[in-house]
């Protein structure tokens, strides 16, 4: 309908026009999320109305359950990008904190109507507001007063006969089941970060690696070697990527190191985007650098075969 925009607060919306709205965390923007959003966009196009997604950051579960450690499937920037890919017009990356968690459902709906002119509220069987008081019956009753309807998409989206969910994707990633995670996402799992200087040990054995400083709140696939696509700006390269603590070398710190095939250039301080496609093997400790070098040669050969152009 219009040029895509993203804002951090409802009050930052530049224009109040009739809008269809979806609310949720949308971590990963997986196949289930895509189903809801694409149906909303189709309905909005038929009605010639705007679409908006209100997503929260931090994730509400991080605040409500005081969770620490890796949790997110994707960075907020990638989440916004994938929401835009679904065809929505506006994304609100609303902060979630102790103040927001205590907003009453009726007050939150009032803000949606005031700033967005909400005409439809889309989602699954969801609830919003303090202590989830704004369940579907509550929201529908309030909609009769405020002039909006609640549109539920209750289809159970599955992959390999099991329901798709963000929690399922996290479990697959933690188990190194990258193909299953990708199936639920509908795209390759992505990890991005700035290339930093490591100990340059890979260069000494003929396999230089890009040590990626990833976001430590993102779920990282289980330790092992993966076939990946490494994006350097707009250019993709095949890469053998090791996730692990390098037990043969020091075994102290978790690193993500990508050996880009047929590439010989300086990547330091550049952003590297890794798309994980297949797990080659789990992490293993070797007797020394010679055995490690031989295994890396075998890993690279497997990556070439798996990602043959």
C-alpha positions, 0 to 999 in steps of 0.5 A, spaced: 500 500 500 505 504 501 513 505 502 515 500 508 516 504 515 519 502 522 518 505 528 519 504 535 513 507 538 506 507 536 506 515 537 511 515 532 506 513 526 506 518 521 499 518 519 493 515 522 489 511 516 485 505 517 489 499 518 489 491 519 494 490 525 498 483 528 501 483 534 506 478 537 513 476 538 514 473 531 521 471 533 524 468 527 518 470 523 517 462 521 512 459 517 506 459 522 507 467 522 508 468 515 501 464 514 498 469 519 501 475 516 500 473 508 493 472 510 492 479 513 496 482 507 491 479 502 485 482 506 488 489 507 489 489 499 482 487 498 480 493 503 485 498 500 487 498 507 494 499 511 497 493 514 502 494 521 505 489 525 507 490 532 512 486 535 516 487 542 523 487 544 526 485 548 521 478 548 516 478 553 518 472 556 525 475 557 522 480 562 516 476 565 520 470 566 527 473 567 530 469 562 538 470 561 543 467 556 541 465 548 534 465 547 532 469 540 532 466 533 534 472 530 536 479 531 531 484 531 534 487 524 533 481 521 526 480 524 524 487 521 527 485 514 523 478 514 516 482 516 517 487 511 518 481 506 511 478 508 508 485 505 506 489 511 507 496 511 509 498 518 513 495 523 513 497 530 518 494 535 515 496 541 519 496 547 517 491 553 519 493 560 516 493 567 511 499 565 509 496 559 507 489 562 502 493 567 498 496 561 491 494 561 488 491 555 483 496 554 488 501 554 493 498 549 487 497 545 485 504 545 492 506 543 492 502 537 485 505 535 488 512 536 495 512 533 493 506 527 486 507 526 485 499 527 480 496 523 482 489 524 486 485 529 489 479 527 493 473 530 492 466 533 489 464 539 492 470 543 491 475 549 494 481 550 495 486 556 496 485 564 496 478 566 493 477 559 486 479 561 485 481 553 483 474 551 479 473 544 472 474 547 474 480 551 477 483 545 471 482 540 467 485 545 471 491 546 471 491 538 464 492 538 465 499 541 471 501 538 470 499 531 474 493 529 474 486 529 478 480 531 480 475 525 483 469 528 488 464 524 487 458 527 490 453 522 496 449 525 502 450 520 506 443 520 513 441 518 514 434 517 507 433 521 509 437 527 507 444 529 511 449 527 513 454 533 519 458 535 520 453 541 521 448 536 526 451 532 530 453 538 530 446 540 532 444 533 538 449 533 540 447 540 541 439 537 544 441 531 538 439 527 539 445 522 535 442 516 529 441 521 530 448 523 530 451 516 524 447 514 520 450 520 523 457 518 522 457 511 529 459 510 536 458 512 537 460 519 542 466 519 547 468 524 551 475 522 556 479 526 563 483 525 569 479 523 574 480 529 581 478 529 583 471 532 589 467 534 590 466 526 591 459 527 587 457 521 592 461 517 598 457 519 595 450 517 592 453 510 585 454 512 584 461 514 577 463 518 573 469 519 572 469 526 565 472 527 563 476 533 555 474 534 550 477 538 550 473 545 543 473 546 542 469 539 541 461 539 547 458 536 547 451 533 550 446 537 557 445 536 560 442 530 562 443 522 556 446 518 555 447 510 554 455 510 553 460 505 557 466 507 555 473 505 560 478 504 555 484 502 551 482 496 556 476 494 555 469 497 561 464 498 560 457 500 563 456 507 565 451 512 563 454 518 565 451 525 561 452 531 565 450 538 570 451 543 576 448 539 578 443 544 584 441 540 587 448 540 584 451 547 577 449 549 576 455 552 571 460 548 565 458 544 567 461 537 564 461 530 569 461 525 568 460 517 573 458 512 570 461 505 572 457 499 575 460 493 576 466 497 582 470 499 581 477 502 581 481 508 574 481 512 576 484 518 571 489 521 566 487 516 560 484 517 559 477 515 552 473 514 552 466 515 546 462 512 546 455 515 544 449 510 547 442 513 551 439 519 557 436 517 559 433 523 559 434 531 565 437 534 571 433 536 578 433 539 584 431 535 590 428 537 594 434 534 594 439 528 596 434 523 590 430 524 585 437 525 588 439 518 586 432 515 579 433 518 578 440 515 580 438 508 575 432 509 570 437 511 571 442 506 570 437 501 564 435 504 562 442 504 563 443 496 559 436 495 553 439 499 553 446 496 555 444 489 553 450 484 
